[in-house]
């Protein structure tokens, strides 16, 4: 690969271990809202810079572009951790099994590293059947790890009542002004790794004076400060950017060490400010 490894790449490759031993690079790339026509370029840039974790979803309609980038990178399949998600319109046991195969086909891979139920979509009443399908895929060795996304405690309780292993991951909206502390605590008590999407609050959290002051003190960007806060707290984090320079900056957050006082200052920004859909009611089949 032609580009030099950026500062912080070594720490970026530090992995969080799931309950079954699967290693997840703690800082990855999310491709939510990356247009299908741009996905290959963005992911190729990210892989060249040093990312080794890419998070997509059937609902983003860009899995094919992600797959093209994986093939163009020249990297061995096992070098890149790839996540995709079951969209609401494909929920149900048999539908989920077919949807998994479809995602693998679009990505051009034999198996995913992580497959998630994207939303509980409780109004449809099919997320328990969908979870049984993911458990089956995992038991058959067709996917390395399975989990959920946007699941609240009530939805996790429903899955727990089914028996079997808990989800390895719960990927949720999480950023300084929306920390979901009770949900995070429950996930950790049950052995789930917490992944943070919209980790910068869709950019809204970056202008807070506490964040900008810490950034000035370190000669860092506000985004790097917030990402370093996530990493300090043990979250797996998947910021999204289409700009090569911003990709480099985000990755370099792995080298930024915050003091305990700085972490506390960012943690004090909790406002209960959700920017995305409410998992109790969200039901769209595609969200790009």
N, C-alpha and C positions, 0 to 999 in steps of 0.2 A: 504494500500500500504506500502511496507516494507521500502523503502528508505526514509530518512529524506528529508524534503523540503529544497532545496538549498537556499543560500542567494540570495535575489532578486526575489524569486518566488512571493512574495506578490505583488510587483510592476508589475511583468510580467502579473499577472492576471488583472491588470488595463485594462479596456475596452475602446475602441473608439466606439462611437455611430454612427451608420449609420442614414440616413435621416428618415428611418421608425422606428427608435428606437432599432433596433437589435444591440446587443453589441458584439464587436469583440475583443478578447484578443489581445493586441497590439504587443506582441512578440510571434510568433508561430514557427512551424517547417515546412520547405519545404522539399519535398521528390523528387524533380527533380533529375534524374540520380541515385536514389537509386534503385539497381536491384530488380526485383520482389521477388527473393528469400531472400533478406535481409530486405524488407520493414516491415514485421511483427516485427522482432527483434528491428529494429531501432525505430519504433513508440512505441512499448511496453516500451522500455527504456525511451523514451521521456516522455510518460505519467506517468511512475513511478517517474521520476525526478520532474515532476511538470508542464509540458507543458499542455495546454488545448486548443490548436489551431493547427490543422494539415491541410496543403495545399497540395493537390494532383491534378491529372488531368488524363483524359482518355488516353492522349498521353504518359503519363509516364509508362503505362502498369503495375502499381503497386497498383491500387485501391483495389484489393482483399487482398493484404497483409496488407494494412492500415485497412481494415474492420476487418480482423482477429485480429489485435492488439486491436482495439476498443472493440471487444467482450472479448478478453482475459484479458483486463485491469480491468474488474469488475466495471468500472465507469458507472454511469447512462448516457444515451445518451445525455441528456441536459447539461452535464458537459463538453463536448468536442465540440468545434466549428470546423466543417468539411467543407472544400471547395473542389470542383472539377471544372473541366472546359470542355467545349465542344471543341473537337478536330476539326481541319480544315476539315477532311474527313467526318464529320457528320454535316456540316453546311447546312442550309436550314430550313424552318419552321417545316415541319413534321419530318424530320430527327432529328432535335434538340430535339423535344419532346420525340422521341424514345431513343435518346442517353442519355437523363436525366434519364429515367427509367433504362437504362442499367447501368449507373454509380451507381445509388442507389442500384441496385441488387448486383453489385460487392462489394460495400462497406457494404452491409447488413444493410442498413438504410431505413427508410420509406421516409425520406426527408433530403435534404442537408440544411445546414445553409446558404451557399452562393454558387451560380453557376455562372460561368463566361464564356463568349465567349472568347476562349483562344487567338485567333489572328483575326484581321480583314480580313486577306487574301483577299485584294481587287481585286486581279486578278480573283477570283472565282465569285465575285459579289453577295455573299449570306449573308453577315453579317447583313444586315438590316432585312432580313427574319428570321435569327437566333435570332436577338434581339427581334423581335415580339413574337417569341415562348417563350423566357425567360420571357417577360412581361406577357404572358398568364399564364405560370406556377406560377408566383408570384401572379397574380390576383386571381388564383384559390386556393391559399394557399398551393400549393404543394412544395414550397421552401420559406425559410424565407427571403432571399434577393438575388438580381441578379445584375450582373455587367459585366464588360468587362476587358480584359487584353491586353496590348500592343496597345491600341488604341491611335492614334495621334489626334491632334485637328481636323484635317479634317474628321476623322472617327467619332469623337464625334459630329461634326456639322451635319453629315448625320443622326445620330440617333436623334438628337434634332429636325430635320425637320419632323420626323415621329410623334412627339407629345408624350404625356404621360410622366411619371416620367423619370428623367435622371438615368443612371446607379448609383447604390449606391457606387460602387468601381471601380477604374481603377488600375489594378495591372501592374506595369511597371518595367523595369530595372532601378534601381536607386541606386547610390552609390557615394562616394565623388568625383570621377573623371568623373561621368556622372550623372548630377543632373536634367536634363530636366526641368529647372526652369519655362519656359513658359508653358509647359504642366501641371506641378504641379499647377501653378497659375490658369490656366483655370479650372482644375478639382475642385479646392477649390471654385472658384467663382460659380461653378454650383452645389455645395453641395456634390461632390464626395469625398470619402475617398481615399487617395493614399496609395497603398500597394507597398512595395519595394521588388522586387526579385533580386537575385544576389547582396544582400546588401553590400557585402564585395568586390565587383568587381572581383568575383571568386578568391579572395585572393590577387589580384594584388595591391590593395590599402593599404594593411596592412604594407608594408615595407616603406611607405613614412616617412621621418624624422619627419614631424609634428605629425603624428599619433604615432610613436614610442616614441617620447618625452613625449607626453601626457600620454601614457601608463606607462612609467617609473615614472612619477610624481604621479600617482595614485596607483602604484603597481598592475596594471591591464594588460590584454593582449591587443594587438592592435585590435583584433576582438571586444573585449568588448568596446573599445573606439568608434569604428565606429558604433556599434549597439546603444550605448548610444547617439551618435549624431543623428541617425535616430529617436530614441524615443523622444529626446528633440524637434525635428522638427515636431513631430506629425505623422510621418509615421507609418503605420502598417508594421511590418518587419518579414520576414520568412526565416531566415538563415537555411542552410542545413548542417547537419553533420551526419556521421554514427558512430562516436566514442562517447561512453558514457561520457567520461570526457569532451570532447569538447561541448557536449550537455549541461552539467552542467555549463561550463564557459559561453556559450552564454546566457543561461537563467539568470545567475547572472549579466549580463549587465544591467538588470532592476534596480539594486541598485546603479549604477554608475552615479553620478551627475557631469556633466561637467560645467565649468564656461562659461559665455558668450564669453570670449576671446578664450577659447578652441573650442567652437562650431564654432566661426568665422574662426579659423585656419583650421579646417577640411573643412569648406565650401569653403575656398579659393583654394581647390585642384581641382576644376572643370577644366576638360581638354576636355570635349566633347568626352570621350573615351568609346564608346559603345563596349561591349564584346559579346553580343548576336546578334540575327537576327534583321534586319531592318523591322519594321512593315509595311513599305510602299511596301515591296516586298516579305516578308517571306510567303511561301506557303506549306511547308512540312505538311503532314497529321499527322505524329507522329514524336516526337522530342527526344525520349529517346536515 
